[in-house]
Amino acid sequence: MTRQDYLLTCLMEESAELAMACSKAIRFGADDICPATRQDAGKTAKQRITEEYIDVTALYLMLQNCCIIHMSQDEVSEAIEAKSERVEDTIKLALERGIVK
């Protein structure tokens, strides 16, 4: 396994953890506090999402530093803006169809 493979594997794992934290926030509420029996005991769903997002971001930056991701900060900002617009468009569509309240 190369360093690149290792980082990509870690990114996959952290992305899955972020997805799980988001799912739990939907199921139990964003202010839900994790039970004492878990590793994240005492943390809210919002805190867990933030921590997992930071982990994903750290791995993204590590991949950027080892030349897997070839985007300037301006390109990243533009891509984020474009994605935000697409998501807002789909939210409007979901509102029109009664899927989102």
Secondary structure, DSSP 8 states (H G I E B T S, - for coil): --HHHHHHHHHHHHHHHHHHHHHHHHHH-TT-B--TTSTTTT-BHHHHHHHHHHHHHHHHHHHHHTTS----HHHHHHHHHHHHHHHHHHHHHHHHTTS--
